[in-house]
Amino acid sequence: FVAQGGDPTGTGEGGESIYGSPFKDEFHQRLKFNRRGLVGMANGGKNDNTSQFFITLGRTDELNNKNTLFGKVTGNTLYNLVKFNEISTDNTDRPLNPPMIFKTE
């Protein structure tokens, strides 16, 4: 489904937008969550975007017009993304050894 990050508290409940308060959703007719490697904003509801984001691990049509799509994983990094499906997790689906993002462009 997705790999989610961007919560500095590590609880899944934290995070703050660069604007201080949550910001509005942005949708475009031609941008769809139609493949793996797309980056979108995780939110608690309409217009409730903070710092949390996700990367799709496959097609996720149910996120269209609910979550802002703003980027994509490119190059060889996409192959590393496939490995996310192989990560060992605990009984709450949290990774035992969480992957890290060290650089973005």
Biopython code that builds the backbone (N, CA, C, O; Angstrom):
import numpy as np
from Bio.PDB.StructureBuilder import StructureBuilder

atoms = [
    (1, "PHE", "N", (0.839, -1.186, 0.000)),
    (1, "PHE", "CA", (0.000, 0.000, 0.000)),
    (1, "PHE", "C", (0.882, 1.246, 0.000)),
    (1, "PHE", "O", (1.145, 1.793, -1.071)),
    (2, "VAL", "N", (1.359, 1.727, 1.184)),
    (2, "VAL", "CA", (2.250, 2.890, 1.257)),
    (2, "VAL", "C", (3.281, 2.712, 2.372)),
    (2, "VAL", "O", (3.077, 1.932, 3.302)),
    (3, "ALA", "N", (4.381, 3.440, 2.264)),
    (3, "ALA", "CA", (5.355, 3.592, 3.346)),
    (3, "ALA", "C", (5.249, 5.044, 3.793)),
    (3, "ALA", "O", (5.374, 5.956, 2.975)),
    (4, "GLN", "N", (5.020, 5.263, 5.082)),
    (4, "GLN", "CA", (4.755, 6.611, 5.573)),
    (4, "GLN", "C", (5.871, 7.100, 6.481)),
    (4, "GLN", "O", (6.470, 6.321, 7.222)),
    (5, "GLY", "N", (6.146, 8.407, 6.415)),
    (5, "GLY", "CA", (7.169, 9.028, 7.246)),
    (5, "GLY", "C", (6.853, 10.489, 7.492)),
    (5, "GLY", "O", (5.758, 10.961, 7.186)),
    (6, "GLY", "N", (7.819, 11.198, 8.046)),
    (6, "GLY", "CA", (7.669, 12.632, 8.245)),
    (6, "GLY", "C", (7.146, 13.052, 9.598)),
    (6, "GLY", "O", (6.838, 14.226, 9.802)),
    (7, "ASP", "N", (7.038, 12.106, 10.542)),
    (7, "ASP", "CA", (6.593, 12.441, 11.890)),
    (7, "ASP", "C", (7.808, 12.502, 12.807)),
    (7, "ASP", "O", (8.375, 11.461, 13.138)),
    (8, "PRO", "N", (8.221, 13.698, 13.226)),
    (8, "PRO", "CA", (9.417, 13.801, 14.055)),
    (8, "PRO", "C", (9.284, 13.149, 15.430)),
    (8, "PRO", "O", (10.295, 12.883, 16.081)),
    (9, "THR", "N", (8.065, 12.888, 15.882)),
    (9, "THR", "CA", (7.875, 12.259, 17.194)),
    (9, "THR", "C", (7.939, 10.744, 17.112)),
    (9, "THR", "O", (8.155, 10.075, 18.123)),
    (10, "GLY", "N", (7.751, 10.190, 15.901)),
    (10, "GLY", "CA", (7.766, 8.743, 15.733)),
    (10, "GLY", "C", (6.510, 8.049, 16.208)),
    (10, "GLY", "O", (6.476, 6.821, 16.290)),
    (11, "THR", "N", (5.477, 8.810, 16.522)),
    (11, "THR", "CA", (4.234, 8.223, 17.032)),
    (11, "THR", "C", (3.158, 8.058, 15.963)),
    (11, "THR", "O", (2.187, 7.330, 16.165)),
    (12, "GLY", "N", (3.328, 8.729, 14.831)),
    (12, "GLY", "CA", (2.283, 8.739, 13.812)),
    (12, "GLY", "C", (1.271, 9.847, 14.035)),
    (12, "GLY", "O", (0.356, 10.028, 13.231)),
    (13, "GLU", "N", (1.431, 10.586, 15.120)),
    (13, "GLU", "CA", (0.497, 11.661, 15.469)),
    (13, "GLU", "C", (1.127, 13.047, 15.375)),
    (13, "GLU", "O", (0.418, 14.050, 15.450)),
    (14, "GLY", "N", (2.442, 13.117, 15.212)),
    (14, "GLY", "CA", (3.136, 14.396, 15.266)),
    (14, "GLY", "C", (3.396, 15.015, 13.913)),
    (14, "GLY", "O", (3.053, 14.461, 12.869)),
    (15, "GLY", "N", (4.010, 16.174, 13.963)),
    (15, "GLY", "CA", (4.398, 16.871, 12.754)),
    (15, "GLY", "C", (3.748, 18.230, 12.648)),
    (15, "GLY", "O", (2.642, 18.451, 13.142)),
    (16, "GLU", "N", (4.452, 19.134, 11.997)),
    (16, "GLU", "CA", (3.963, 20.487, 11.801)),
    (16, "GLU", "C", (4.377, 20.934, 10.408)),
    (16, "GLU", "O", (5.475, 20.614, 9.953)),
    (17, "SER", "N", (3.512, 21.667, 9.734)),
    (17, "SER", "CA", (3.859, 22.139, 8.397)),
    (17, "SER", "C", (4.870, 23.279, 8.501)),
    (17, "SER", "O", (5.040, 23.872, 9.566)),
    (18, "ILE", "N", (5.530, 23.576, 7.400)),
    (18, "ILE", "CA", (6.483, 24.686, 7.392)),
    (18, "ILE", "C", (5.776, 26.023, 7.588)),
    (18, "ILE", "O", (6.420, 27.032, 7.877)),
    (19, "TYR", "N", (4.455, 26.031, 7.431)),
    (19, "TYR", "CA", (3.668, 27.249, 7.606)),
    (19, "TYR", "C", (3.200, 27.420, 9.045)),
    (19, "TYR", "O", (2.611, 28.446, 9.384)),
    (20, "GLY", "N", (3.453, 26.432, 9.893)),
    (20, "GLY", "CA", (3.002, 26.487, 11.277)),
    (20, "GLY", "C", (1.673, 25.789, 11.476)),
    (20, "GLY", "O", (1.531, 24.966, 12.380)),
    (21, "SER", "N", (0.704, 26.108, 10.643)),
    (21, "SER", "CA", (-0.604, 25.452, 10.727)),
    (21, "SER", "C", (-0.784, 24.552, 9.505)),
    (21, "SER", "O", (-0.079, 24.717, 8.509)),
    (22, "PRO", "N", (-1.721, 23.602, 9.570)),
    (22, "PRO", "CA", (-1.956, 22.711, 8.422)),
    (22, "PRO", "C", (-2.288, 23.505, 7.159)),
    (22, "PRO", "O", (-2.878, 24.584, 7.224)),
    (23, "PHE", "N", (-1.899, 22.952, 6.013)),
    (23, "PHE", "CA", (-2.180, 23.636, 4.753)),
    (23, "PHE", "C", (-3.168, 22.845, 3.901)),
    (23, "PHE", "O", (-3.397, 21.656, 4.127)),
    (24, "LYS", "N", (-3.747, 23.530, 2.920)),
    (24, "LYS", "CA", (-4.822, 22.969, 2.097)),
    (24, "LYS", "C", (-4.324, 21.911, 1.123)),
    (24, "LYS", "O", (-3.166, 21.913, 0.706)),
    (25, "ASP", "N", (-5.238, 21.005, 0.773)),
    (25, "ASP", "CA", (-4.980, 20.003, -0.252)),
    (25, "ASP", "C", (-4.845, 20.695, -1.607)),
    (25, "ASP", "O", (-5.432, 21.753, -1.834)),
    (26, "GLU", "N", (-4.071, 20.090, -2.497)),
    (26, "GLU", "CA", (-3.943, 20.568, -3.870)),
    (26, "GLU", "C", (-4.088, 19.369, -4.793)),
    (26, "GLU", "O", (-3.323, 18.409, -4.701)),
    (27, "PHE", "N", (-5.072, 19.428, -5.682)),
    (27, "PHE", "CA", (-5.323, 18.325, -6.608)),
    (27, "PHE", "C", (-5.229, 18.825, -8.044)),
    (27, "PHE", "O", (-5.524, 19.986, -8.329)),
    (28, "HIS", "N", (-4.818, 17.941, -8.941)),
    (28, "HIS", "CA", (-4.773, 18.239, -10.368)),
    (28, "HIS", "C", (-5.365, 17.048, -11.099)),
    (28, "HIS", "O", (-5.038, 15.902, -10.791)),
    (29, "GLN", "N", (-6.227, 17.308, -12.055)),
    (29, "GLN", "CA", (-6.941, 16.246, -12.789)),
    (29, "GLN", "C", (-6.017, 15.179, -13.362)),
    (29, "GLN", "O", (-6.364, 13.998, -13.360)),
    (30, "ARG", "N", (-4.849, 15.579, -13.852)),
    (30, "ARG", "CA", (-3.963, 14.618, -14.524)),
    (30, "ARG", "C", (-3.025, 13.873, -13.576)),
    (30, "ARG", "O", (-2.386, 12.902, -13.983)),
    (31, "LEU", "N", (-2.932, 14.305, -12.335)),
    (31, "LEU", "CA", (-2.048, 13.637, -11.373)),
    (31, "LEU", "C", (-2.839, 12.602, -10.585)),
    (31, "LEU", "O", (-3.761, 12.946, -9.846)),
    (32, "LYS", "N", (-2.480, 11.350, -10.744)),
    (32, "LYS", "CA", (-3.187, 10.240, -10.093)),
    (32, "LYS", "C", (-2.185, 9.316, -9.411)),
    (32, "LYS", "O", (-1.049, 9.181, -9.866)),
    (33, "PHE", "N", (-2.602, 8.690, -8.335)),
    (33, "PHE", "CA", (-1.789, 7.681, -7.644)),
    (33, "PHE", "C", (-1.947, 6.357, -8.385)),
    (33, "PHE", "O", (-2.627, 5.448, -7.911)),
    (34, "ASN", "N", (-1.311, 6.259, -9.552)),
    (34, "ASN", "CA", (-1.538, 5.111, -10.431)),
    (34, "ASN", "C", (-0.351, 4.157, -10.552)),
    (34, "ASN", "O", (-0.360, 3.269, -11.404)),
    (35, "ARG", "N", (0.677, 4.330, -9.703)),
    (35, "ARG", "CA", (1.827, 3.413, -9.751)),
    (35, "ARG", "C", (2.649, 3.571, -8.473)),
    (35, "ARG", "O", (2.414, 4.482, -7.679)),
    (36, "ARG", "N", (3.606, 2.678, -8.289)),
    (36, "ARG", "CA", (4.472, 2.779, -7.113)),
    (36, "ARG", "C", (5.485, 3.903, -7.300)),
    (36, "ARG", "O", (5.813, 4.296, -8.420)),
    (37, "GLY", "N", (5.966, 4.404, -6.171)),
    (37, "GLY", "CA", (6.997, 5.428, -6.205)),
    (37, "GLY", "C", (6.496, 6.855, -6.219)),
    (37, "GLY", "O", (7.288, 7.777, -6.417)),
    (38, "LEU", "N", (5.199, 7.069, -6.015)),
    (38, "LEU", "CA", (4.665, 8.430, -5.988)),
    (38, "LEU", "C", (4.649, 8.929, -4.544)),
    (38, "LEU", "O", (4.393, 8.161, -3.617)),
    (39, "VAL", "N", (4.924, 10.220, -4.360)),
    (39, "VAL", "CA", (5.020, 10.804, -3.026)),
    (39, "VAL", "C", (3.826, 11.721, -2.798)),
    (39, "VAL", "O", (3.539, 12.597, -3.613)),
    (40, "GLY", "N", (3.136, 11.512, -1.683)),
    (40, "GLY", "CA", (1.957, 12.305, -1.371)),
    (40, "GLY", "C", (1.939, 12.732, 0.086)),
    (40, "GLY", "O", (2.691, 12.211, 0.909)),
    (41, "MET", "N", (1.081, 13.674, 0.390)),
    (41, "MET", "CA", (0.921, 14.147, 1.764)),
    (41, "MET", "C", (-0.044, 13.239, 2.511)),
    (41, "MET", "O", (-1.150, 12.972, 2.041)),
    (42, "ALA", "N", (0.381, 12.766, 3.679)),
    (42, "ALA", "CA", (-0.518, 12.048, 4.582)),
    (42, "ALA", "C", (-1.267, 13.122, 5.366)),
    (42, "ALA", "O", (-0.684, 14.139, 5.741)),
    (43, "ASN", "N", (-2.536, 12.902, 5.612)),
    (43, "ASN", "CA", (-3.296, 13.918, 6.339)),
    (43, "ASN", "C", (-4.347, 13.274, 7.235)),
    (43, "ASN", "O", (-4.646, 12.086, 7.117)),
    (44, "GLY", "N", (-4.898, 14.084, 8.129)),
    (44, "GLY", "CA", (-5.940, 13.617, 9.034)),
    (44, "GLY", "C", (-7.329, 13.911, 8.514)),
    (44, "GLY", "O", (-8.314, 13.674, 9.213)),
    (45, "GLY", "N", (-7.426, 14.422, 7.306)),
    (45, "GLY", "CA", (-8.705, 14.796, 6.710)),
    (45, "GLY", "C", (-8.494, 15.934, 5.730)),
    (45, "GLY", "O", (-7.362, 16.323, 5.442)),
    (46, "LYS", "N", (-9.586, 16.456, 5.228)),
    (46, "LYS", "CA", (-9.536, 17.517, 4.227)),
    (46, "LYS", "C", (-8.755, 18.729, 4.745)),
    (46, "LYS", "O", (-8.994, 19.216, 5.850)),
    (47, "ASN", "N", (-7.813, 19.203, 3.917)),
    (47, "ASN", "CA", (-7.020, 20.406, 4.201)),
    (47, "ASN", "C", (-6.274, 20.338, 5.535)),
    (47, "ASN", "O", (-6.160, 21.343, 6.237)),
    (48, "ASP", "N", (-5.770, 19.159, 5.882)),
    (48, "ASP", "CA", (-5.103, 18.949, 7.172)),
    (48, "ASP", "C", (-3.690, 18.391, 6.964)),
    (48, "ASP", "O", (-3.309, 17.413, 7.607)),
    (49, "ASN", "N", (-2.918, 19.008, 6.072)),
    (49, "ASN", "CA", (-1.563, 18.555, 5.753)),
    (49, "ASN", "C", (-0.546, 19.206, 6.681)),
    (49, "ASN", "O", (-0.578, 20.415, 6.907)),
    (50, "THR", "N", (0.367, 18.380, 7.221)),
    (50, "THR", "CA", (1.425, 18.910, 8.085)),
    (50, "THR", "C", (2.777, 18.466, 7.521)),
    (50, "THR", "O", (3.150, 18.901, 6.431)),
    (51, "SER", "N", (3.513, 17.620, 8.225)),
    (51, "SER", "CA", (4.829, 17.189, 7.738)),
    (51, "SER", "C", (4.847, 15.738, 7.271)),
    (51, "SER", "O", (5.825, 15.300, 6.665)),
    (52, "GLN", "N", (3.784, 14.988, 7.542)),
    (52, "GLN", "CA", (3.802, 13.569, 7.201)),
    (52, "GLN", "C", (3.528, 13.346, 5.718)),
    (52, "GLN", "O", (2.695, 14.016, 5.106)),
    (53, "PHE", "N", (4.253, 12.388, 5.167)),
    (53, "PHE", "CA", (4.130, 12.063, 3.749)),
    (53, "PHE", "C", (4.183, 10.552, 3.591)),
    (53, "PHE", "O", (4.490, 9.830, 4.539)),
    (54, "PHE", "N", (3.882, 10.081, 2.391)),
    (54, "PHE", "CA", (3.972, 8.650, 2.107)),
    (54, "PHE", "C", (4.521, 8.446, 0.708)),
    (54, "PHE", "O", (4.509, 9.351, -0.126)),
    (55, "ILE", "N", (5.004, 7.230, 0.474)),
    (55, "ILE", "CA", (5.455, 6.798, -0.848)),
    (55, "ILE", "C", (4.632, 5.574, -1.202)),
    (55, "ILE", "O", (4.565, 4.625, -0.422)),
    (56, "THR", "N", (4.004, 5.585, -2.372)),
    (56, "THR", "CA", (3.156, 4.458, -2.758)),
    (56, "THR", "C", (4.004, 3.246, -3.114)),
    (56, "THR", "O", (5.066, 3.367, -3.724)),
    (57, "LEU", "N", (3.512, 2.074, -2.719)),
    (57, "LEU", "CA", (4.180, 0.813, -3.034)),
    (57, "LEU", "C", (3.478, 0.087, -4.168)),
    (57, "LEU", "O", (3.855, -1.029, -4.528)),
    (58, "GLY", "N", (2.465, 0.716, -4.727)),
    (58, "GLY", "CA", (1.692, 0.172, -5.839)),
    (58, "GLY", "C", (0.618, 1.176, -6.212)),
    (58, "GLY", "O", (0.614, 2.302, -5.715)),
    (59, "ARG", "N", (-0.279, 0.779, -7.072)),
    (59, "ARG", "CA", (-1.396, 1.632, -7.480)),
    (59, "ARG", "C", (-2.325, 1.840, -6.282)),
    (59, "ARG", "O", (-2.682, 0.874, -5.606)),
    (60, "THR", "N", (-2.718, 3.084, -6.012)),
    (60, "THR", "CA", (-3.571, 3.400, -4.865)),
    (60, "THR", "C", (-4.649, 4.403, -5.285)),
    (60, "THR", "O", (-4.638, 5.558, -4.858)),
    (61, "ASP", "N", (-5.564, 3.952, -6.114)),
    (61, "ASP", "CA", (-6.620, 4.827, -6.630)),
    (61, "ASP", "C", (-7.445, 5.475, -5.523)),
    (61, "ASP", "O", (-7.972, 6.572, -5.705)),
    (62, "GLU", "N", (-7.562, 4.806, -4.378)),
    (62, "GLU", "CA", (-8.391, 5.325, -3.288)),
    (62, "GLU", "C", (-7.838, 6.624, -2.693)),
    (62, "GLU", "O", (-8.542, 7.301, -1.943)),
    (63, "LEU", "N", (-6.604, 6.980, -3.010)),
    (63, "LEU", "CA", (-6.004, 8.216, -2.499)),
    (63, "LEU", "C", (-6.237, 9.415, -3.413)),
    (63, "LEU", "O", (-6.006, 10.554, -3.008)),
    (64, "ASN", "N", (-6.694, 9.170, -4.644)),
    (64, "ASN", "CA", (-6.946, 10.266, -5.581)),
    (64, "ASN", "C", (-7.991, 11.217, -5.016)),
    (64, "ASN", "O", (-9.023, 10.784, -4.503)),
    (65, "ASN", "N", (-7.719, 12.517, -5.113)),
    (65, "ASN", "CA", (-8.597, 13.582, -4.626)),
    (65, "ASN", "C", (-8.835, 13.533, -3.127)),
    (65, "ASN", "O", (-9.793, 14.124, -2.628)),
    (66, "LYS", "N", (-7.962, 12.827, -2.399)),
    (66, "LYS", "CA", (-7.989, 12.823, -0.932)),
    (66, "LYS", "C", (-6.637, 13.246, -0.367)),
    (66, "LYS", "O", (-6.558, 13.819, 0.720)),
    (67, "ASN", "N", (-5.579, 12.958, -1.116)),
    (67, "ASN", "CA", (-4.220, 13.274, -0.680)),
    (67, "ASN", "C", (-3.486, 13.998, -1.804)),
    (67, "ASN", "O", (-3.622, 13.645, -2.975)),
    (68, "THR", "N", (-2.712, 15.008, -1.438)),
    (68, "THR", "CA", (-1.951, 15.786, -2.407)),
    (68, "THR", "C", (-0.753, 14.990, -2.909)),
    (68, "THR", "O", (0.082, 14.552, -2.117)),
    (69, "LEU", "N", (-0.668, 14.802, -4.220)),
    (69, "LEU", "CA", (0.465, 14.134, -4.862)),
    (69, "LEU", "C", (1.468, 15.220, -5.227)),
    (69, "LEU", "O", (1.121, 16.172, -5.925)),
    (70, "PHE", "N", (2.722, 15.087, -4.757)),
    (70, "PHE", "CA", (3.673, 16.161, -5.026)),
    (70, "PHE", "C", (5.037, 15.717, -5.532)),
    (70, "PHE", "O", (5.895, 16.566, -5.774)),
    (71, "GLY", "N", (5.267, 14.425, -5.700)),
    (71, "GLY", "CA", (6.581, 14.013, -6.182)),
    (71, "GLY", "C", (6.625, 12.561, -6.576)),
    (71, "GLY", "O", (5.622, 11.850, -6.505)),
    (72, "LYS", "N", (7.813, 12.119, -6.999)),
    (72, "LYS", "CA", (7.995, 10.716, -7.362)),
    (72, "LYS", "C", (9.422, 10.288, -7.059)),
    (72, "LYS", "O", (10.350, 11.097, -7.069)),
    (73, "VAL", "N", (9.573, 9.013, -6.793)),
    (73, "VAL", "CA", (10.881, 8.410, -6.572)),
    (73, "VAL", "C", (11.448, 8.078, -7.944)),
    (73, "VAL", "O", (10.743, 7.516, -8.782)),
    (74, "THR", "N", (12.710, 8.416, -8.186)),
    (74, "THR", "CA", (13.302, 8.213, -9.510)),
    (74, "THR", "C", (14.583, 7.394, -9.436)),
    (74, "THR", "O", (15.129, 7.153, -8.359)),
    (75, "GLY", "N", (15.039, 6.982, -10.586)),
    (75, "GLY", "CA", (16.317, 6.294, -10.715)),
    (75, "GLY", "C", (16.364, 4.968, -9.979)),
    (75, "GLY", "O", (15.344, 4.303, -9.801)),
    (76, "ASN", "N", (17.560, 4.594, -9.553)),
    (76, "ASN", "CA", (17.763, 3.322, -8.868)),
    (76, "ASN", "C", (17.061, 3.255, -7.525)),
    (76, "ASN", "O", (16.833, 2.165, -7.001)),
    (77, "THR", "N", (16.717, 4.402, -6.962)),
    (77, "THR", "CA", (16.023, 4.419, -5.679)),
    (77, "THR", "C", (14.698, 3.680, -5.761)),
    (77, "THR", "O", (14.238, 3.124, -4.764)),
    (78, "LEU", "N", (14.077, 3.666, -6.938)),
    (78, "LEU", "CA", (12.814, 2.958, -7.107)),
    (78, "LEU", "C", (12.981, 1.471, -6.816)),
    (78, "LEU", "O", (12.071, 0.838, -6.280)),
    (79, "TYR", "N", (14.130, 0.913, -7.164)),
    (79, "TYR", "CA", (14.376, -0.506, -6.880)),
    (79, "TYR", "C", (14.484, -0.746, -5.377)),
    (79, "TYR", "O", (14.054, -1.788, -4.881)),
    (80, "ASN", "N", (15.053, 0.206, -4.656)),
    (80, "ASN", "CA", (15.122, 0.089, -3.199)),
    (80, "ASN", "C", (13.731, 0.154, -2.584)),
    (80, "ASN", "O", (13.470, -0.473, -1.557)),
    (81, "LEU", "N", (12.848, 0.907, -3.207)),
    (81, "LEU", "CA", (11.480, 1.022, -2.718)),
    (81, "LEU", "C", (10.767, -0.327, -2.729)),
    (81, "LEU", "O", (9.974, -0.615, -1.834)),
    (82, "VAL", "N", (11.039, -1.141, -3.718)),
    (82, "VAL", "CA", (10.432, -2.468, -3.808)),
    (82, "VAL", "C", (10.775, -3.284, -2.559)),
    (82, "VAL", "O", (9.980, -4.117, -2.126)),
    (83, "LYS", "N", (11.936, -3.050, -1.990)),
    (83, "LYS", "CA", (12.368, -3.774, -0.790)),
    (83, "LYS", "C", (11.534, -3.414, 0.438)),
    (83, "LYS", "O", (11.547, -4.155, 1.421)),
    (84, "PHE", "N", (10.813, -2.298, 0.404)),
    (84, "PHE", "CA", (9.961, -1.923, 1.535)),
    (84, "PHE", "C", (8.956, -3.021, 1.851)),
    (84, "PHE", "O", (8.607, -3.226, 3.014)),
    (85, "ASN", "N", (8.492, -3.721, 0.836)),
    (85, "ASN", "CA", (7.521, -4.797, 1.055)),
    (85, "ASN", "C", (8.126, -5.978, 1.794)),
    (85, "ASN", "O", (7.395, -6.843, 2.277)),
    (86, "GLU", "N", (9.450, -6.030, 1.893)),
    (86, "GLU", "CA", (10.134, -7.141, 2.552)),
    (86, "GLU", "C", (10.592, -6.803, 3.967)),
    (86, "GLU", "O", (11.192, -7.649, 4.630)),
    (87, "ILE", "N", (10.327, -5.594, 4.444)),
    (87, "ILE", "CA", (10.786, -5.161, 5.761)),
    (87, "ILE", "C", (10.021, -5.900, 6.855)),
    (87, "ILE", "O", (8.796, -6.009, 6.802)),
    (88, "SER", "N", (10.749, -6.403, 7.842)),
    (88, "SER", "CA", (10.122, -7.067, 8.990)),
    (88, "SER", "C", (9.475, -6.017, 9.885)),
    (88, "SER", "O", (10.060, -4.966, 10.145)),
    (89, "THR", "N", (8.259, -6.310, 10.356)),
    (89, "THR", "CA", (7.515, -5.377, 11.198)),
    (89, "THR", "C", (7.078, -6.051, 12.494)),
    (89, "THR", "O", (7.075, -7.276, 12.611)),
    (90, "ASP", "N", (6.707, -5.212, 13.468)),
    (90, "ASP", "CA", (6.179, -5.746, 14.719)),
    (90, "ASP", "C", (4.673, -5.959, 14.587)),
    (90, "ASP", "O", (4.130, -5.866, 13.486)),
    (91, "ASN", "N", (3.995, -6.241, 15.694)),
    (91, "ASN", "CA", (2.556, -6.544, 15.633)),
    (91, "ASN", "C", (1.690, -5.318, 15.355)),
    (91, "ASN", "O", (0.479, -5.452, 15.180)),
    (92, "THR", "N", (2.292, -4.114, 15.311)),
    (92, "THR", "CA", (1.539, -2.911, 14.950)),
    (92, "THR", "C", (1.950, -2.389, 13.573)),
    (92, "THR", "O", (1.637, -1.254, 13.212)),
    (93, "ASP", "N", (2.657, -3.232, 12.804)),
    (93, "ASP", "CA", (3.123, -2.899, 11.454)),
    (93, "ASP", "C", (4.203, -1.825, 11.412)),
    (93, "ASP", "O", (4.424, -1.216, 10.365)),
    (94, "ARG", "N", (4.873, -1.584, 12.522)),
    (94, "ARG", "CA", (6.012, -0.658, 12.531)),
    (94, "ARG", "C", (7.271, -1.433, 12.169)),
    (94, "ARG", "O", (7.453, -2.549, 12.656)),
    (95, "PRO", "N", (8.152, -0.880, 11.327)),
    (95, "PRO", "CA", (9.379, -1.581, 10.938)),
    (95, "PRO", "C", (10.280, -1.851, 12.143)),
    (95, "PRO", "O", (10.452, -0.988, 13.004)),
    (96, "LEU", "N", (10.847, -3.045, 12.196)),
    (96, "LEU", "CA", (11.800, -3.366, 13.256)),
    (96, "LEU", "C", (13.095, -2.581, 13.069)),
    (96, "LEU", "O", (13.711, -2.163, 14.049)),
    (97, "ASN", "N", (13.508, -2.382, 11.838)),
    (97, "ASN", "CA", (14.675, -1.568, 11.483)),
    (97, "ASN", "C", (14.233, -0.554, 10.434)),
    (97, "ASN", "O", (14.361, -0.811, 9.237)),
    (98, "PRO", "N", (13.709, 0.602, 10.870)),
    (98, "PRO", "CA", (13.137, 1.569, 9.930)),
    (98, "PRO", "C", (14.137, 2.052, 8.883)),
    (98, "PRO", "O", (15.275, 2.377, 9.223)),
    (99, "PRO", "N", (13.726, 2.104, 7.609)),
    (99, "PRO", "CA", (14.588, 2.671, 6.568)),
    (99, "PRO", "C", (14.674, 4.184, 6.749)),
    (99, "PRO", "O", (13.778, 4.797, 7.329)),
    (100, "MET", "N", (15.740, 4.775, 6.257)),
    (100, "MET", "CA", (15.961, 6.216, 6.386)),
    (100, "MET", "C", (16.123, 6.852, 5.014)),
    (100, "MET", "O", (16.657, 6.233, 4.094)),
    (101, "ILE", "N", (15.660, 8.092, 4.882)),
    (101, "ILE", "CA", (15.893, 8.890, 3.682)),
    (101, "ILE", "C", (17.020, 9.854, 4.030)),
    (101, "ILE", "O", (16.885, 10.672, 4.941)),
    (102, "PHE", "N", (18.127, 9.757, 3.307)),
    (102, "PHE", "CA", (19.287, 10.587, 3.600)),
    (102, "PHE", "C", (19.419, 11.794, 2.683)),
    (102, "PHE", "O", (20.104, 12.758, 3.026)),
    (103, "LYS", "N", (18.770, 11.756, 1.515)),
    (103, "LYS", "CA", (18.947, 12.841, 0.561)),
    (103, "LYS", "C", (17.729, 12.924, -0.352)),
    (103, "LYS", "O", (17.168, 11.903, -0.751)),
    (104, "THR", "N", (17.334, 14.136, -0.673)),
    (104, "THR", "CA", (16.290, 14.371, -1.671)),
    (104, "THR", "C", (16.789, 15.440, -2.633)),
    (104, "THR", "O", (17.674, 16.228, -2.300)),
    (105, "GLU", "N", (16.211, 15.456, -3.830)),
    (105, "GLU", "CA", (16.584, 16.470, -4.825)),
    (105, "GLU", "C", (15.339, 17.111, -5.382)),
    (105, "GLU", "O", (15.428, 17.993, -6.236)),
]
sb = StructureBuilder()
sb.init_structure("model")
sb.init_model(0)
sb.init_chain("A")
sb.init_seg("    ")
for serial, (resi, resn, name, xyz) in enumerate(atoms, 1):
    if name == "N":
        sb.init_residue(resn, " ", resi, " ")
    sb.init_atom(name, np.array(xyz, "f"), 0.0, 1.0, " ", f" {name:<3s}", serial, name[0])
structure = sb.get_structure()
